[in-house]
């Protein structure tokens, strides 16, 4: 049976049409399948309507074509079999003026071939049935558009969160009522979301489907090679193009690559140039043709490539009653979005495509500067060049070092890259507990939702290590004061500047000599927070009793009273003199 060439509107459940009291339609034969849908209504009195059907129709007839002796032969069997072969969804038989009742042989034939048969009463016109179908389609289209619009808004809001990739996956899984997963270039699971995780067989099938859409990359020898989706690297033969048509015997084995026709419904197969991968090809084990263990597979919209096998941008499959979909992200780095759901509603493909676009932006490299220049700077530093020698390649003279701590730990690489993009720099370092960003100083950093930031003073390349220390201390102060962003203060003229720097530093070292490095840092933080035990403990990530013990130890080693404001002032002066 050929695939129906459906219009760009959602289908109408046959049950919804039967529920219309004004039509008074009655099912008298065929399966009572709740999944039966209608794409349009068509009236024909031809004895063989096959050449005039596209598939998915509710075919309406008054039986004008039925000969008088039809009940004693095979007329109705032949008639119904041709409708089924053409992809017809249901048959409506109108009573009067030709027939007072539906022929029994027609009822038996519809039961035998599994075609729903509806009795159309005399007061219901075929035009009225067609109008009802289009009314229900308009309602379904409106519902679908509203659902897709709401999903787009929620996905966009999720992409702006501090953890954009997990948030988008959670929102997608919620909208389609299933499981969403992001695969990395090597096939590893980067993130997943969903109320229930599917079984191992479904997960394996989805991972294999992801391998079908993963981009082909050139190998060292110049031959195209598909990026791996698991422990093995499957190879795919060059697909061969075949024409489609209404012939019910057209080949269907294996995943199918379809280039959608203009205006086709995004979630359904369409007519057009079609390529068929042989059943024996890798990846086709669970992607059989219709009727094989109830499994179907389709691969849509191949991306053309010079000298390489066409790689589709999306693929779908069904296994164990679970609908699978895979979408190659547009970043071209091998990321793939996978979706598994118990049902596939109208609009799900559009919603998943929006999520794929957002994830493509989130996983793509942020190109605020020249990638070649950054690569050159890295190579030169690895070969021994000083930072000040390679800094001009990065395009700015003064830089800021920003330390960021996410509200939700741990921080993933994509969230770190998103922070760098928000700060206007691709130079991001993801450490175990903090993200460091080297950003141009000509752009003022702003607080970022979901992050606590510490910002250094502007610095040139030789002073980057000192700026890194400033950013670390600013982050500690921001955490202690629960401030989303704290910036290291700029130097202003002060009384301390009247002293010779060498003499001031020598005095500071002598004064603080009895203290170890941890005690010095604790004293510095405690004084900067005006002697607050709680905020100092938060800034240093220690218990408040530990802070009390260290400050008491400082007071004993320095042999001074730290409650005296003059002592505090002198110690603060000394600590400022020995800052890196």
C-alpha positions as CSV (number, residue, x, y, z in Angstrom):
1,X,0.0,0.0,0.0
2,X,1.5,3.4,-0.9
3,X,2.2,6.1,1.6
4,X,-0.6,8.8,1.5
5,X,0.5,12.1,0.0
6,X,-1.0,14.1,2.8
7,X,-2.0,17.8,2.8
8,X,-0.3,20.4,5.0
9,X,-3.0,20.0,7.7
10,X,-3.3,17.7,10.7
11,X,-5.4,14.5,10.0
12,X,-8.8,14.0,11.5
13,X,-9.5,11.0,13.7
14,X,-12.3,8.9,12.3
15,X,-13.8,8.8,15.8
16,X,-14.2,12.6,15.8
17,X,-16.2,12.4,12.6
18,X,-18.4,9.6,14.0
19,X,-19.0,11.8,17.1
20,X,-20.7,14.5,15.0
21,X,-24.4,14.2,15.9
22,X,-25.4,16.3,12.9
23,X,-24.0,13.8,10.5
24,X,-25.4,10.7,12.2
25,X,-22.8,8.4,10.6
26,X,-22.6,4.8,11.8
27,X,-19.8,2.4,11.6
28,X,-21.1,-1.0,10.4
29,X,-18.0,-2.9,9.4
30,X,-14.2,-2.9,9.7
31,X,-12.0,-2.4,12.7
32,X,-12.9,0.0,15.5
33,X,-9.4,1.4,15.5
34,X,-9.0,4.6,17.5
35,X,-5.9,5.5,15.5
36,X,-7.7,5.6,12.1
37,X,-7.3,9.1,10.7
38,X,-8.7,10.8,7.6
39,X,-6.8,13.4,5.5
40,X,-9.6,14.4,3.2
41,X,-13.0,13.3,1.9
42,X,-13.5,12.3,-1.8
43,X,-16.6,11.3,-3.7
44,X,-16.4,8.7,-6.5
45,X,-18.8,6.4,-8.3
46,X,-16.1,4.7,-10.3
47,X,-16.0,0.9,-10.2
48,X,-12.2,1.1,-9.7
49,X,-11.3,4.3,-7.8
50,X,-7.6,3.3,-7.4
51,X,-6.2,5.7,-10.1
52,X,-7.9,8.7,-8.5
53,X,-7.0,8.2,-4.9
54,X,-3.9,9.6,-3.2
55,X,-4.3,7.7,0.1
56,X,-5.8,8.6,3.5
57,X,-9.3,9.4,2.0
58,X,-12.7,8.9,3.3
59,X,-14.2,7.6,0.0
60,X,-17.9,8.4,-0.3
61,X,-20.2,6.5,-2.7
62,X,-23.9,6.0,-3.3
63,X,-23.4,2.7,-5.0
64,X,-24.3,3.9,-8.5
65,X,-21.5,1.8,-10.0
66,X,-22.7,-1.4,-8.3
67,X,-24.3,-3.9,-10.8
68,X,-27.5,-5.7,-9.9
69,X,-25.7,-9.1,-9.5
70,X,-22.8,-7.8,-7.5
71,X,-23.8,-9.6,-4.4
72,X,-23.3,-13.1,-5.9
73,X,-19.7,-12.6,-7.4
74,X,-16.4,-11.0,-6.4
75,X,-17.3,-7.5,-7.3
76,X,-17.2,-6.1,-3.7
77,X,-14.1,-8.0,-2.8
78,X,-12.3,-6.5,-5.9
79,X,-13.7,-3.1,-5.1
80,X,-12.6,-3.0,-1.5
81,X,-9.2,-4.5,-2.2
82,X,-8.5,-1.7,-4.7
83,X,-9.4,0.9,-2.2
84,X,-7.2,-0.6,0.4
85,X,-4.3,-0.9,-2.1
86,X,-4.7,2.8,-2.9
87,X,-4.3,3.7,0.8
88,X,-8.0,4.6,1.4
89,X,-8.7,5.2,5.1
90,X,-12.5,4.5,5.2
91,X,-15.5,4.0,3.0
92,X,-18.8,5.8,3.4
93,X,-21.9,4.3,1.7
94,X,-24.9,6.6,1.2
95,X,-28.4,5.3,1.5
96,X,-31.0,6.5,-1.1
97,X,-31.7,7.1,-3.8
98,X,-30.0,4.0,-5.3
99,X,-29.8,1.6,-2.3
100,X,-32.1,1.4,0.8
101,X,-29.5,-0.6,2.7
102,X,-25.8,-1.2,2.6
103,X,-25.2,-4.5,0.6
104,X,-24.3,-7.4,2.9
105,X,-21.5,-8.5,0.5
106,X,-19.9,-5.0,0.9
107,X,-20.1,-5.3,4.7
108,X,-18.4,-8.7,4.5
109,X,-15.7,-7.5,2.2
110,X,-14.8,-4.5,4.4
111,X,-14.6,-6.8,7.4
112,X,-12.4,-9.1,5.4
113,X,-10.0,-6.4,4.3
114,X,-10.0,-4.3,7.5
115,X,-11.5,-1.2,5.9
116,X,-13.9,0.9,8.1
117,X,-17.3,1.1,6.5
118,X,-19.7,4.0,7.5
119,X,-23.4,4.2,6.8
120,X,-24.4,7.6,5.6
121,X,-28.1,8.3,6.3
122,X,-30.3,9.8,3.6
123,X,-30.5,13.2,5.3
124,X,-26.7,13.6,5.3
125,X,-25.2,14.9,2.1
126,X,-21.7,14.0,0.9
127,X,-20.9,17.8,0.8
128,X,-21.9,18.0,4.5
129,X,-19.5,15.2,5.3
130,X,-16.7,16.9,3.4
131,X,-17.4,20.2,5.1
132,X,-17.3,18.5,8.5
133,X,-13.9,16.9,7.7
134,X,-12.5,20.3,6.8
135,X,-14.0,21.9,9.9
136,X,-12.4,19.3,12.1
137,X,-9.1,19.9,10.2
138,X,-9.2,23.6,10.8
139,X,-9.8,23.0,14.5
140,X,-6.9,20.5,14.7
141,X,-4.7,22.9,12.8
142,X,-5.5,25.7,15.2
143,X,-4.8,23.4,18.2
144,X,-1.6,22.3,16.7
145,X,-0.4,25.9,15.9
146,X,-1.2,26.9,19.5
147,X,0.6,23.9,20.9
148,X,3.7,24.5,18.7
149,X,3.8,28.2,19.6
150,X,3.6,27.5,23.3
151,X,6.3,24.9,22.9
152,X,8.6,27.3,21.0
153,X,8.2,29.9,23.7
154,X,9.0,27.5,26.5
155,X,12.0,26.1,24.6
156,X,13.4,29.5,24.0
157,X,12.9,30.4,27.6
158,X,14.7,27.2,28.6
159,X,17.6,28.0,26.3
160,X,18.2,31.3,28.2
161,X,18.5,29.5,31.5
162,X,21.9,29.0,33.2
163,X,21.8,25.3,32.3
164,X,20.5,25.7,28.8
165,X,21.1,22.2,27.4
166,X,19.5,20.2,30.3
167,X,16.7,22.8,30.4
168,X,15.9,22.4,26.7
169,X,16.0,18.6,26.9
170,X,13.6,18.7,29.9
171,X,11.2,21.0,28.2
172,X,11.3,18.9,25.0
173,X,10.7,15.7,26.9
174,X,7.7,17.3,28.6
175,X,6.2,18.7,25.4
176,X,6.4,15.4,23.5
177,X,5.6,13.2,26.5
178,X,8.7,11.1,26.1
179,X,12.5,10.9,26.5
180,X,15.0,13.3,25.0
181,X,18.7,12.7,24.7
182,X,21.7,14.7,23.3
183,X,24.5,12.5,21.8
184,X,28.0,13.8,21.4
185,X,30.2,13.5,18.3
186,X,31.5,10.1,19.5
187,X,28.0,8.8,20.4
188,X,28.3,9.4,24.1
189,X,25.2,10.7,26.0
190,X,25.8,14.3,27.0
191,X,22.4,15.0,28.5
192,X,19.0,13.3,28.8
193,X,15.6,14.1,30.3
194,X,12.3,12.5,30.7
195,X,10.0,11.1,33.4
196,X,10.8,7.5,32.4
197,X,13.9,6.2,30.7
198,X,13.1,3.6,27.9
199,X,14.4,0.1,28.0
200,X,17.8,-1.0,26.8
201,X,16.5,-2.1,23.4
202,X,14.8,1.2,22.7
203,X,17.9,3.1,23.8
204,X,20.1,1.0,21.6
205,X,17.8,1.5,18.6
206,X,17.8,5.3,19.1
207,X,21.6,5.4,19.4
208,X,21.8,3.5,16.1
209,X,19.3,5.8,14.5
210,X,21.5,8.7,15.6
211,X,24.4,7.2,13.7
212,X,22.3,7.4,10.5
213,X,22.1,11.2,10.7
214,X,25.5,11.9,12.2
215,X,27.6,13.9,9.7
216,X,30.2,12.2,7.5
217,X,33.7,13.5,8.1
218,X,36.7,13.0,5.8
219,X,39.4,10.7,7.0
220,X,43.1,11.2,6.7
221,X,43.1,9.4,3.4
222,X,40.5,11.7,2.0
223,X,37.7,9.1,2.0
224,X,34.5,10.0,3.8
225,X,33.8,8.3,7.1
226,X,30.8,8.5,9.3
227,X,31.4,9.6,12.9
228,X,30.9,6.7,15.2
229,X,27.7,6.3,17.1
230,X,28.9,3.5,19.4
231,X,31.5,0.9,19.8
232,X,31.7,0.3,16.0
233,X,31.7,2.5,13.0
234,X,29.1,1.5,10.5
235,X,29.5,2.2,6.7
236,X,26.7,3.0,4.3
237,X,26.6,2.5,0.6
238,X,25.7,5.3,-1.7
239,X,21.9,5.4,-1.9
240,X,20.3,5.0,-5.3
241,X,17.4,7.2,-6.3
242,X,14.0,5.6,-7.2
243,X,10.8,7.2,-8.3
244,X,7.6,6.9,-6.3
245,X,4.1,6.4,-7.4
246,X,0.8,4.8,-6.5
247,X,2.1,1.3,-7.3
248,X,1.4,-0.7,-4.1
249,X,4.3,-3.0,-4.9
250,X,7.0,-0.3,-4.7
251,X,10.1,-1.4,-2.7
252,X,10.3,-0.3,0.9
253,X,13.1,-2.3,2.6
254,X,15.3,-0.5,5.0
255,X,15.4,3.1,6.1
256,X,14.2,5.6,3.5
257,X,15.6,9.0,2.7
258,X,13.0,11.4,1.6
259,X,13.3,15.0,0.3
260,X,10.0,16.6,1.3
261,X,7.9,18.3,-1.3
262,X,7.0,21.9,-0.9
263,X,4.1,22.4,1.6
264,X,4.2,18.9,2.9
265,X,3.3,18.2,6.5
266,X,6.5,18.2,8.6
267,X,5.6,15.1,10.6
268,X,4.6,12.8,7.8
269,X,6.1,11.2,4.7
270,X,5.7,13.0,1.4
271,X,6.0,12.3,-2.2
272,X,9.2,13.3,-4.1
273,X,12.6,11.9,-4.9
274,X,13.2,9.0,-2.6
275,X,16.3,6.9,-1.9
276,X,16.1,3.4,-0.4
277,X,18.9,1.8,1.5
278,X,19.0,-2.0,1.0
279,X,17.6,-4.0,3.9
280,X,21.0,-5.6,4.5
281,X,22.7,-2.3,5.0
282,X,24.0,-1.5,8.5
283,X,21.4,0.3,10.5
284,X,18.5,-1.4,8.8
285,X,18.2,-4.3,11.2
286,X,15.4,-2.6,13.2
287,X,14.3,-0.3,10.4
288,X,12.3,-2.7,8.2
289,X,9.5,-1.9,5.8
290,X,5.8,-1.8,6.8
291,X,4.4,-5.0,8.2
292,X,7.7,-6.3,9.5
293,X,7.2,-6.6,13.3
294,X,5.2,-3.4,13.2
295,X,8.3,-1.3,12.6
296,X,8.8,1.5,10.2
297,X,11.7,3.8,9.4
298,X,12.1,7.0,7.5
299,X,15.0,9.3,6.9
300,X,14.2,12.8,5.7
301,X,15.9,15.7,4.0
302,X,19.3,14.5,2.9
303,X,22.1,17.1,2.9
304,X,24.0,17.2,-0.3
305,X,27.7,16.8,-0.1
306,X,30.5,16.7,-2.7
307,X,31.9,13.2,-3.1
308,X,30.3,11.9,0.1
309,X,27.2,9.8,0.8
310,X,24.1,11.9,1.4
311,X,23.7,12.3,5.1
312,X,20.0,12.9,6.2
313,X,19.2,15.6,8.7
314,X,16.5,13.6,10.5
315,X,15.4,10.0,10.7
316,X,12.5,8.2,12.4
317,X,11.8,4.6,13.4
318,X,9.4,2.6,15.5
319,X,10.3,-0.3,17.8
320,X,8.3,-2.1,20.4
321,X,5.5,0.5,20.1
322,X,7.9,3.4,20.7
323,X,8.4,6.1,18.2
324,X,12.0,7.2,17.7
325,X,13.3,10.3,16.0
326,X,16.9,11.6,15.5
327,X,17.9,15.1,14.4
328,X,21.5,16.1,13.3
329,X,22.3,19.5,14.9
330,X,23.3,22.2,12.5
331,X,26.7,22.9,14.2
332,X,28.2,20.2,12.0
333,X,30.3,18.8,14.9
334,X,28.5,15.5,15.2
335,X,25.9,16.3,17.9
336,X,22.6,14.5,17.5
337,X,19.3,15.0,19.2
338,X,17.2,11.9,19.9
339,X,13.6,11.6,20.9
340,X,11.7,8.5,22.0
341,X,7.9,8.7,22.8
342,X,5.0,6.3,23.1
343,X,3.0,8.3,20.6
344,X,3.7,10.8,17.8
345,X,1.2,13.6,17.8
346,X,0.8,16.2,15.1
347,X,3.3,19.0,15.6
348,X,5.9,16.8,17.5
349,X,8.3,17.0,14.5
350,X,8.1,20.8,14.5
351,X,8.7,21.0,18.2
352,X,11.7,18.7,18.1
353,X,13.1,20.7,15.1
354,X,12.9,23.9,17.2
355,X,14.8,22.2,20.0
356,X,17.4,21.0,17.5
357,X,17.9,24.5,16.2
358,X,18.4,25.8,19.8
359,X,20.7,23.0,20.7
360,X,22.7,23.7,17.5
361,X,23.3,27.3,18.7
362,X,24.2,26.1,22.2
363,X,26.6,23.4,21.1
364,X,28.3,25.4,18.3
365,X,31.6,27.2,18.9
366,X,31.2,30.9,19.8
367,X,33.0,32.9,17.2
368,X,33.5,36.3,18.8
369,X,37.0,36.5,17.5
370,X,39.2,34.9,14.8
371,X,39.5,31.2,15.4
372,X,42.7,31.1,13.4
373,X,44.2,33.9,15.6
374,X,43.3,32.0,18.8
375,X,44.8,28.9,17.4
376,X,48.0,30.7,16.6
377,X,48.2,32.2,20.0
378,X,47.7,28.8,21.7
379,X,50.4,27.2,19.5
380,X,52.9,30.0,20.2
381,X,52.4,29.8,23.9
382,X,52.8,26.0,23.9
383,X,56.0,26.5,22.0
384,X,57.3,28.9,24.7
385,X,56.1,32.4,23.7
386,X,55.2,34.8,26.6
387,X,51.6,35.9,27.0
388,X,52.4,39.5,26.2
389,X,53.9,38.3,22.9
390,X,50.7,36.5,21.8
391,X,48.1,38.8,23.3
392,X,47.9,41.1,20.2
393,X,46.6,38.1,18.3
394,X,43.5,38.0,20.5
395,X,42.5,41.5,19.3
396,X,42.4,43.5,22.6
397,X,45.0,45.2,24.8
398,X,43.2,45.2,28.1
399,X,41.4,42.1,29.4
400,X,39.2,41.1,32.4
401,X,39.4,37.8,34.2
402,X,36.0,36.6,35.3
403,X,35.5,33.7,37.7
404,X,32.0,32.2,37.7
405,X,30.3,29.8,40.0
406,X,27.0,28.2,38.8
407,X,24.1,28.0,41.2
408,X,23.6,24.4,40.0
409,X,26.7,22.1,40.3
410,X,28.4,20.6,38.5
411,X,28.8,22.9,35.5
412,X,28.8,21.2,32.1
413,X,31.0,22.4,29.2
414,X,28.0,23.7,27.2
415,X,26.8,25.9,30.1
416,X,30.4,27.2,30.5
417,X,30.5,28.1,26.8
418,X,27.1,29.8,27.1
419,X,28.6,32.0,29.9
420,X,31.5,32.9,27.7
421,X,29.2,33.8,24.9
422,X,27.2,36.0,27.3
423,X,30.4,37.8,28.4
424,X,31.5,38.2,24.8
425,X,34.5,35.8,24.7
426,X,35.1,32.2,23.6
427,X,38.2,32.0,25.9
428,X,36.7,29.8,28.6
429,X,38.3,27.4,31.1
430,X,36.1,24.9,32.9
431,X,37.7,23.9,36.2
432,X,36.1,21.5,38.7
433,X,34.4,24.1,40.8
434,X,34.7,27.4,38.8
435,X,34.6,28.7,35.3
436,X,37.2,31.2,34.2
437,X,36.7,33.5,31.3
438,X,39.2,35.9,29.7
439,X,37.1,38.7,28.3
440,X,37.9,42.0,26.5
441,X,37.8,44.9,28.9
442,X,35.9,47.1,26.5
443,X,32.7,45.3,27.4
444,X,31.2,45.8,30.8
445,X,30.3,42.4,32.4
446,X,26.7,42.1,33.5
447,X,25.2,39.8,36.1
448,X,24.1,36.5,34.6
449,X,21.1,34.5,35.8
450,X,22.2,31.4,37.7
451,X,25.8,32.5,38.1
452,X,27.8,34.3,40.8
453,X,30.6,36.2,39.2
454,X,33.9,37.8,40.3
455,X,35.5,40.3,38.0
456,X,39.1,41.5,38.0
457,X,40.4,45.0,37.2
458,X,41.4,45.5,33.6
459,X,44.9,44.1,33.0
460,X,47.4,43.6,30.2
461,X,48.9,40.3,29.4
462,X,51.8,40.5,31.9
463,X,49.3,41.1,34.7
464,X,46.9,38.3,33.9
465,X,48.1,36.1,36.8
466,X,47.4,39.0,39.2
467,X,44.0,39.6,37.6
468,X,43.2,35.9,38.0
469,X,43.9,36.3,41.8
470,X,41.7,39.4,41.9
471,X,38.8,37.6,40.2
472,X,39.1,34.7,42.6
473,X,38.9,37.0,45.6
474,X,36.1,39.0,44.0
475,X,34.1,35.7,43.5
476,X,34.7,34.8,47.2
477,X,33.3,38.2,48.2
478,X,30.4,37.9,45.9
479,X,29.5,34.5,47.4
480,X,29.9,35.8,50.9
481,X,27.7,38.9,50.3
482,X,25.2,37.0,48.1
483,X,25.9,39.4,45.3
484,X,25.5,38.2,41.7
485,X,28.6,40.1,40.5
486,X,31.4,41.7,42.5
487,X,34.1,43.6,40.7
488,X,37.6,44.2,42.1
489,X,38.0,47.9,43.0
490,X,40.2,50.1,41.0
491,X,43.2,51.7,42.6
492,X,42.6,55.3,43.8
493,X,45.1,57.7,45.3
494,X,45.4,57.1,49.0
495,X,47.7,58.0,51.9
496,X,49.5,54.7,51.4
497,X,50.6,55.9,48.0
498,X,52.7,58.6,49.6
499,X,55.2,56.0,50.8
500,X,57.9,54.5,48.7
501,X,56.6,51.1,47.3
502,X,59.7,49.3,48.3
503,X,59.6,50.5,51.9
504,X,55.9,49.8,52.2
505,X,56.3,46.2,50.9
506,X,59.3,45.6,53.2
507,X,57.3,46.8,56.2
508,X,54.3,44.7,55.2
509,X,56.4,41.5,54.9
510,X,58.0,42.1,58.3
511,X,54.6,42.7,59.9
512,X,52.9,39.6,58.4
513,X,56.0,37.3,58.5
514,X,54.6,35.2,61.4
515,X,51.5,34.2,59.4
516,X,51.2,31.2,57.1
517,X,49.6,31.6,53.7
518,X,46.2,30.1,54.8
519,X,46.2,32.5,57.9
520,X,47.1,35.4,55.7
521,X,44.3,34.7,53.3
522,X,41.8,34.2,56.1
523,X,42.8,37.5,57.7
524,X,42.5,39.3,54.4
525,X,39.0,38.0,53.7
526,X,37.9,38.6,57.3
527,X,39.1,42.2,57.2
528,X,37.5,42.8,53.8
529,X,34.2,41.6,55.2
530,X,34.4,43.9,58.2
531,X,35.0,41.1,60.6
532,X,31.9,39.0,59.8
533,X,32.4,35.4,60.8
534,X,29.5,34.0,58.8
535,X,30.4,35.8,55.5
536,X,34.0,35.0,55.9
537,X,33.1,31.3,56.4
538,X,31.0,31.4,53.2
539,X,33.7,33.1,51.2
540,X,36.4,30.6,52.3
541,X,34.0,27.6,52.2
542,X,34.9,26.6,55.8
543,X,33.0,26.5,59.1
544,X,32.6,29.7,61.1
545,X,34.4,28.1,64.0
546,X,37.4,27.5,61.7
547,X,37.4,31.2,60.9
548,X,37.3,32.1,64.7
549,X,40.2,29.7,65.4
550,X,42.3,31.1,62.5
551,X,41.7,34.8,63.5
552,X,42.5,34.0,67.1
553,X,45.7,32.3,65.9
554,X,46.6,35.4,63.8
555,X,46.1,37.6,66.9
556,X,48.4,35.4,68.9
557,X,51.1,35.3,66.3
558,X,51.0,39.0,65.7
559,X,50.7,39.7,69.4
560,X,48.1,42.4,68.8
561,X,44.4,43.1,69.4
562,X,42.4,42.6,66.2
563,X,39.4,44.5,67.7
564,X,41.5,47.7,67.6
565,X,40.5,49.7,64.5
566,X,44.0,51.1,64.2
567,X,45.5,47.6,64.2
568,X,43.0,46.5,61.6
569,X,43.8,49.5,59.4
570,X,47.6,48.8,59.6
571,X,47.1,45.2,58.8
572,X,44.9,46.0,55.9
573,X,47.5,48.4,54.6
574,X,50.1,45.7,54.9
575,X,47.9,43.1,53.1
576,X,47.3,45.5,50.3
577,X,51.0,46.0,49.8
578,X,51.7,42.3,49.4
579,X,48.9,41.6,46.9
580,X,50.2,39.9,43.7
